[in-house]
């Protein structure tokens, strides 16, 4: 179905009351707030938030509305709830367009057949994402996905409008699918360990889909993929682990179990996935597989920018229950430093495939994220630790873009949208606050997609009053930045001046001054610290300038001057 302009009149009900809104325009879609005189016979647009979604449609029905359009105020999920009357739930640009149109005079709408349905299965927006920080990224989470959105489930009538069944979403819905499939598995193989069952599910899972219908490779959203109820019963090989293995893993991540168990590298836990939170040049992981089906299995690794060597690469099993141990050596070649690199290890025997997801974050050098200097001329020496025998350091910049000068009164906010062009190696957004009035300033920022703010981050001023957003290796996108002041004086009329500057650094950016790094190319010992010196001249004394010192694979250090 698709929504179009048509015959049904629209009325807007906003979920946030503004101070200057007229009383008859400040409706909330909550119990008792809609005016039947305005709502009866109309399709009501309600903004998500403040109260549960199904309560909004119940309020629209009470006030005589004929339907509801529920719009998300930011990038959120769309949900198939059991509403009190016909409801359409919109997200992204569609939500914005409908909300804006509903605010116009004599707005109308029609629900017509056609349009393009969503591609399934997709991982929902509300589903938690990895990576797991508990083990430093050396264990991939999540493991696997299962249906968990708009699941028809038995419910307790109290609290569910008296219904015996309702649509529920969340981990609480996906978990029963996995648990039920595991119970089915154990009925066939009652002696199997839980980890063997988990391995069988993970290595036979299928990829979820992206919004454009392609197979997803986002392991931090889907893990190994969506469980396949039939394929999981024929895994071919399983990766098993017991209590002792997990104690060794806990010791490896720095937890004293009090058992005297010898620690292992967390990446060496015998798990059906491979994860390395920091692949510093090269690392070898070890795995042991147990055959459930006899055969000769051959290994293949698909991991862009990484040279992978499996040894042995062929495993022969004459009967089920046999175990074989192998290693996977991973060497960084062209993979981008600091960015997760995902792929897979697949063992194949005839029609049997055993697939393990891989995620590693390559690092070509350990270097400070930022170094600072002052004055038009000067130098600073700092230490880096290379992962290879060849260390290259190239300076791009210094770049000093024009300043935007503004001011904030009381608790005001001023919004900026900054476009990062393609080919940008690094970006630095800086806002300097004049704190003489005692106000505290800050930044709320994040990327925008189709005009919708995605993840939100906060940057606070340092002791000099400057809040900085540093983005290495950025994608070409729009960054939203809200400059905010908090009036600590309590008067509401204190003025906080600020300056806003965006330094986008590309290979051909116009420069103000000169920066050179020595040595710019050196033979070094992997894992051994070495000193570099960054020297500058001709930098502007009255404005900030930014240089990007780039090493191999796109790693780098910001040099911030003045």
N, C-alpha and C positions, 0 to 999 in steps of 0.2 A: 504494500500500500504506500501511497505517497500523499503528502499534504500539499494542498494548493490553495490559492485564494478562491473564494467561492461565496456561498450564501449564508453560512452560519455566522452571526455576529460574535465578535471576540471582546472579552473584557480582561484587563490585566490585573492580577493581584500580586504585588511584590512581597518577597519574603523578608525584606529589610526596610524598616520605616526610616525615612530621612527627616531631618529636622525641618526642612522647608516644604514638606509634602502637605497638600491640602488633606483635610480629614477624610473626604470621600475617595481619595486616591491612595490612602495609606492602609489598604486592606492587607491582612495576613490570611493565608489559606489555612487557618487553624479554627478550631471549634468556636462558632459564634461570632466570627469577625466579618464574614461576607454579608453584604446587604442584599437581601432578595430582590429589592426594587431595581438594583443594578445588574443582578446576576441571573435572574430567572430567564430561561429560554436561551441562554448564551453559552458559548464555549469559553471557558476560563483558562487563562495562562497563569500558572503558578510557578514560582521559582523554588527550586529545591532548597531545603534547609529549614532550620528552626524546629520543625516537628516531623514525625514520620511521613513517608510519602503517601501511604494509604489513608492517613488522616486528612490529607489535603483533598483527595477526591470525595471523601465522605462529607467534608464541609461544603464542597461545590454542590453535591447532591442535595444537602439540607437547604441550601439557598436557592434551589430551583434550577441550577445549571444543567445543561444537557451533555456536557463532556468536559474533559480537562486536557490541556497540554502542559506537561511537566517539563520545565527547561532547567538544565544545569547551569549554574553561574560560572563554573570553571570546568576543566577537563575531568569528568567523572564518569561512572558507569551509567548505562541505561538498563533498567530493570523491568522484568516482566511480572509486576505485582498483580495481585487480585484486587482490583479497584472496585469502587462502588458504582462507577459508571464508565462509559468508554473513555479511555485515556491513551494518549501518545506521549512517549518519553523521548526527549531530544537532547543531543549533546553537541558541543563544538559550534561551528559556524551556523548550523541549522537552528540551534537554540537561540543564538544571538539574533539571527534574522527574524525569527518568530517573535521574540520578546520585543524587538524594536518595532516591528510592524503592528503588534497588538497595541502599542502606545499611540498609534495614529487614530484619527477620527474615522468612525464608520468602518473599522477593519472587519473583514469577513474571511471565512476559511471553509474549505471542503476537503473531505477525505476521499480520495479516488484510488482506483486500482492501478497497479503498475509499480514502477520504482524497482530498485535493486535491493534484495535482501542481504543480510549479513552472511559472511562465510563462516562456517563452523568446522571444527572446534577452534575457538579463540580463548586465550587466557583473559579473564575479565580485568578491568581496570582496578578493581578493589583487591585483587589477589596480591599478596605480599611478594616482593621481588628480592633476589639475592643481590650481591654476594653475602655470604655469612661472614660476619666479622669475628665470630667466636674463635675460629681457628686460623685467623689471618688469611682467609681465602683458600686454605689448603684442603677444604672439603666442600664440594659443590652442593649448594642448597638453592632452590628446592630440589627434591629427588625426582618427582613425577607429578603428573596432573591427572585429574579425573573430573567428570561432570559435577559442577557445583553451582551453577547459575540457574535460577528459576526452576528448582526441582520440586515437583509435586510430592509433598510429604505429609504423613499423618501428624497432626498437631493437637495440643490441648485446647479445647474450645474456649475456656476462659483466657482472655487476652488475644484471641484470634477471631473476634466478632462472632463467637458461637460456632465457628466452622470446625469440622473434624479433619479437613484437609486444607492445605494452603501451599502457596509457592514460597519456598525459602531459598536463600543463596548464601554461600560462604564455605569455609573449610568444614563446617559442621555437616554440610551436604556432600562434599567430595570424599570425606573420610569414610562414611559408610560404604561407598562404592569400593574403595580399596580394601577395607576390612572384610567385606563380603566376598570379594574375589580371593583374598588370602585364605578365608575359611574354606572356600571351594578348593583351593590348591591343597590345603592341608588334608582335606578329605581324600584326595588322590595320593598324597605323599605325606602321611602323618609323621614321619621321622625327620622331615626336612626342618632345618633351622629357619628362624624368621628372616635372617639375612639372605639365605638362599632363595626364599620366596620373593623377597624384595628385589634381588638381583634379576630373577626371571622376569619380573614385571618391567624393570628398568631397561634391560637390554633388548626387549622386544617391543618397546613402546613406539608409537608413531608421532611424527611432528605435528604440532598444532599449526594453525593458520594465522597469517597476518591479515590486516583489514583489506588488503588487495587480493587475497586468495592464495598467496604464495606460502610455501612451507616456512615456518618460523625457525630461526636459528638462535633465538634468544634463550639461552640456557638458564639465565637468571629469572626468567618468567616461567618456563615450562619444565626445567630440569631435563630429564631424558625424553620427555614428550608425554603424550596421553596414553594411559594403560590400554592394552589390547587384550580383551578377555580370552580370545582363542589362541593368539600367538604366544601368550605368556606360558601356556601349558607345554610348549615345545622350545625351551630356551637353548638347548644345545650345550651351553657352558654356563656355569654360575660362579660368581665371586662370593665366597663364604667368609664369614668372620665370626669370632666367638667373644666371650667376655674378656678373655686375656688380651685379645687384639685391641679391644676398645680401651682397656686400661692403659695399654702401651700408647695409644693415640692420645689419651688424656694427659699422660706424662709428657708426651711430645709437645703439647700446646701449653705446658707450664703448670699443669694442675697436679699437685701432690696427692696421689690416691692412697698413700699410706700402705700400699701393698708390696712395695719393693720391685714392682714391675719395671723392666728396662724400657726407656722411652724409645719411640720410633719417630722418624720424620713424619709429620701429619699427612703428607702427600703419599706416604707408603702404606696407609691403612688399606687393607684388601677390600676395596670398594668398587662397585660397578661403574664408577665414573673416575676421572682423573682431574684434579685441580691443583694448581700451583699459584698461590697468591702473589708471588714475586719470582719470576723466572729470570734469575740474574745470570745471563749469559748461557749457561747450560745446567741441566739437572737430569738425573736418572731416577725413575720410579720403578718399583717392583710390584708385580701382581702374581697371584696364583689362582688358576681356574680349575674347576672340577667338572668333568664331563657328565652330562646327562644322556648324551647320545654319542656313540662311537663314531669316529671319522677323522679325517685330516683337515685341520683348520688352518687357513692362511690369513695373515694379518695385512691390513691396509689402514694407513693413517691419513686423514684429511685435516690438515691444520695449516692454513695459509701463513707464509712468512716464517715458518718454523721447520727445521730439518728434523724429522723424527726417524729414529732407528729402533726397530723392534728386534729383540734377540732372545730366543730364536724366533724367526718370523713364520715358521711352520710348526704346528703342534699336532702330534699323532696320538690318538686315543683308541685302544683296541677294545675297550669295554667301558660302560658307565661306571662312575666312581673314581676313575683315575684322575690324578692331579698333575698339573704341569705348572712350572714357574717361568715367567719371562720378565724382561726389563724393557722399558721404553726410555730411550735417551732423547732428550729434546734440546736442540741448539737453536738459539735465536739467529735468524738470517736477516730478513727484511721486515719482520713484524714491527708495527709501530710501538714504541716504548710507552709504557704507562697506560695502555688501553687493553682491555680484555680481548684475547684472541680465542675464538671458539672453533671447535671442530669435533672430530670423532676418531675412535679406534674401532675397527670392525673386523671380527673374525668370521670367515666364511667357510662353510663345508657343504657343497652341493646347494640345496635350497635353504639351508639353515644359516642365518646371519645373527651375530651376537654383537650388538653395537653399544659402545660406551661413549658418552659425551666427554669432551675434553674442554677445559677452560684454563688458560694460563694468562698471566699479565707479565709481558716481557719488560725487562729493564736493562738498558745498555750501560748505565752509569748511576751511581749514587751521587747526587749533587744537590746543593741547596736549591729550594724553589725560588728564592729571591735573595739578592744581595743589594745593598744600598750604598750610595755615595752622595757627596755634596760638593758644590763648587762647579765652576765652568771647566776646570781641568783637575785631574787627579787619577788615582789608581787604587784598586783594592785587590788583595790576594786572598784566595779561598781554596778550599780543598775539595777534591772529587775522588771517587773510587770507581775505576773503570771495570767493566765486566769482561773486556777483551784486551788483546795486546795492542790494539790500535786506537788511540784517543784523538778525536778530531773536535775542535771547538771553533765555531764560526759565529761572528757577531753580526746581527741585523739591527740597524738603527744607529743612533738614537732617533726616536720619533717623538715629536712634541706637537700635538694637535692644538688647534685654537680652543680657548676656554669659553665655557658658557657661564655667565654670572647670573645668579638668581638669589632670592631670599624667601624665607618661610616665616610666616607670622603665627605665633602661638603654636598650636599642634597641627599646622598645615602639612600638606603633602604635595609634592610636585612630581609628575610622572614623565619619564624619558623613555623613548624607544630607540635603541641603537642597532643599526644593521651592521653585521660583521660580514664583509665581502668574501667571496671565494678566494682561495689562495693565501688567506691570512695565516701566518705562522703562530702568532700569539696576540692576545688582546689584553689591555689593562684599562679598566674604567676606574677613575679616581674622583672622589668628591671630598673637597676640603671645606670643613665647617668653621665659621668664626664663632668660637664658643665663649666670647667675651661676656655675653648676656647670661651665661650659665645654662644655656639649653644643651640638651643632649641630642645629637642627630644620629641617623643611621640609614641604612639602605635595605630595601626589600627587593629582591631581584630574581629573575629566572627566564628561561627561554620561552618564546611564544611560537605556537604553531597555528596557522590559520586564524590569527588574532586571539587565540586562547592561551592564557598563561599556564604553563605546565608546572614543573616542580618549583617550589619557592625556597629561596635561601636568604640569609640575613648577613649583612656585613656591618660591623661596628667601627667607629673611628678609633685610631690609635691615640697615643698621648699627644700627638701634634694636631689632632682634630681631623685626620684624613682617613676616610673609609675607602678600601681598595678592593676591587674585584679583578682577580688575575685568572685568565683563561688560557692555558697552554693548548696548542693544537686545536683551535676551535673549529666547529663546523660552521658553514655559511648559514646564518640564522639571524633572527631578530631577538635582541635581549631587552626585556622590560626592566626598568630600574625606577623604583619609587623612592624619592628622597624625602625623608620624614624627619620632623623636629618634634621634640617633646618639651613643652613649656614648663620648666621646673620652677619658674617664678610664681606660677599660679595666677598671674594677671590675665593671661590669654592674649596679650598684645605684644609680647616680646618678639623681636625680629632677629632671625638667624640668617645672615648672609652665607652663601656657599658658592663654590666654583665647581663646575662639572667638566670633566675632560675624558675623552676616549682616545687611546693610542692603539690603533690597529697596525700591527707590524707585519709586513710582507717583504718578499725578496726585493721588490722594486719600490718600496716606500720612500718618499722624500725624507731626507734625514736633516737633522739640525745638529751639526757637530760630527764627531768621529769617535768610534770605539774600536779598539783592537785587543785581542786576547792572545797572550803568549804563555806557553807554546800553543800554536794553533793546530799542530799535528805532531804527535809524539808516540814513540814505541814505549809501552808501559807494561807493568806486570798486573794481570787480572787480580782483583781483590786487594791491591795495595794502593793506599791513598797517594795522590800526587797533587801538587799545587799548580793553580792557574792564576794569572794576573790579568785583570781587565783594566785597561787604561783608556781615559776619555779626554777629549779636548773640544772646546767650542760649544759645550752644552749650555742651554739657556739658564741663567741664574734665577729668573723670576717665574719659571714655570716648570712643572714636572716633565721629564723626558724618560722614555722607556726603551731599553735595548733587550733583545732576545738573543741569548747565547745558546746556540744549538749544538748538540752533540749527535752521535749516530742514532738512527731510528727515530728521530724527532724528539728525543729528550732534550730538556733545556733548562736554563736558569734565567729569570728576569733580573736585569740590572736596572734599578730605579734610581734616578738622579734628581736631587733637589725636591 
